[in-house]
Amino acid sequence: MNQIVSYNWRSLLRDRSKNLFLFLSIISLTACQAASSQQNLPGFPNSASRIVTVSGRGLVHIPKTISQVRLGVEIQGKTSTEVQQQIAKRSSAVVELLKSRQEVEKLETTGINLTPNYSYKNGKQSITGYSGNNIVSFQIEPKKTGNLLDQAVKAGATKINNVTLVASDSNIADAQKQAIREASADANKQADAALSALELKQREIIGIQINGANMPPPMQPMSLLDNQHMKLAQVNATTPIVAGEQQVQAFVTLQIRY
């Protein structure tokens, strides 16, 4: 009988020890979970949330080295044959002039048109004549543009649609890369300034967003559309063309852990 009592007592102690260990383990796990949850609550420090976001801007100026020109011949006459012949004669002279200039690039015809002109009288429509044009486009250096425009007018051009000044594609591509570099450096400097003022230091950059390197919308092209400009070009000195500069800008956003 004494042996049975002794055995039961030892078994009871062993069971109580297991229960006590299980209870303490549950308390410890609950405490860890509570601490972990507190770190993610507002007001509790969390190293993962110590992030500063800054945006930088890069701006690069490059010279405009290309004139994109559209000009041609526009004629009005009583018959379609008359208009077409005049256009062909004048356009051929203008094209021959442009082809003879080695500095002219990407010469191409961009439009040919011949349409009747109508009048309306007593509810009836009648043809009063015809209008036609032949437009060509080409590229040339800005400093040579004015003289060539004057020569084209003398050769037979009656209409200068527009002259657009731009930078070359290679210069734009290089400027875009430079603008991104400057924007990145600007963002990094801003982060350093803010953190140093708070006696903090950068740890690592965890996010980079490039918002694109682009150019401001181009200015309206210069247009010479009336006969008065054509007459002045024939008697005055070379038409001045000032190229100026083109802007390329980029924006970069950094996320930095501190």
Steps between C-alpha positions, in 0.01 A plus 500: 500500500783740589661433167180594316472830691861586428453430131188719482680786671790493261260485202308801633818706537607407148161606354509829688849572367382442143200727549715774652750481208215516246349801680829689506558423131158644411572818700840541330351456150218746575750758623710466183193542282392807694843656466503429128156656458600808699791565263256536211265734688528881471725642767725197523841504327530275196824490302314394185298827503804731534492611136534842345372569145656781296471620139774668300500693173763511228502765228739505203528762222620394157536700177246472221704384205232408244246705307201300381355691206178459301455718193355475153300649218136606517327619181150612404373515142196468278574151368640190660754464220630852553532451876668161467752627246593799713540279808714250312724772357557681829526184710761350269714812533470498880581128528800535269630781720460292817662194343801710394572595863706237682390638837135406429398165653186283501342675204157358417163598355239521777195614309352551150154645458276630221141607578228704325373828638124541507256788509132490578243720326121461495539163666731372231860387540761581240876461471684831494856366488750265657749503788794270536818456700812287524669490841846364582680460832870481586756556773792741510727676750330802659776744396450404135122505508438870436709520184348181359146623565575818308646299213198269495263795473699640210493156334119487512381408850187695593434357844717427803279290725723493806853480637542294817831506688598186695800320645637185341376159618845402630534821702152450644581141603822612674317786669230265630762283670671806647167633629428169674845506664445856622151419628635199694776708657253775588267254676791347693623842613153590624483180703844566650399854595180389673657206686810690610281776643334231714834336586410190300686314228407316184510121518399390150296600196208260471305655212572701185239646266598684181215718382650540155739734326299724275493831322262790551238533225659648188438860415262581221688477170589819320269550205526720195173476315426821316634652181637803684758282675595349167554841341710617795716188476577583139625853568632494856811347653515136607215399728648458852447168678609477867497142629529539878492208743273210586423373850495137609386419853454192717354419843625221728336387827702309762382301801776488760509300825672675789 
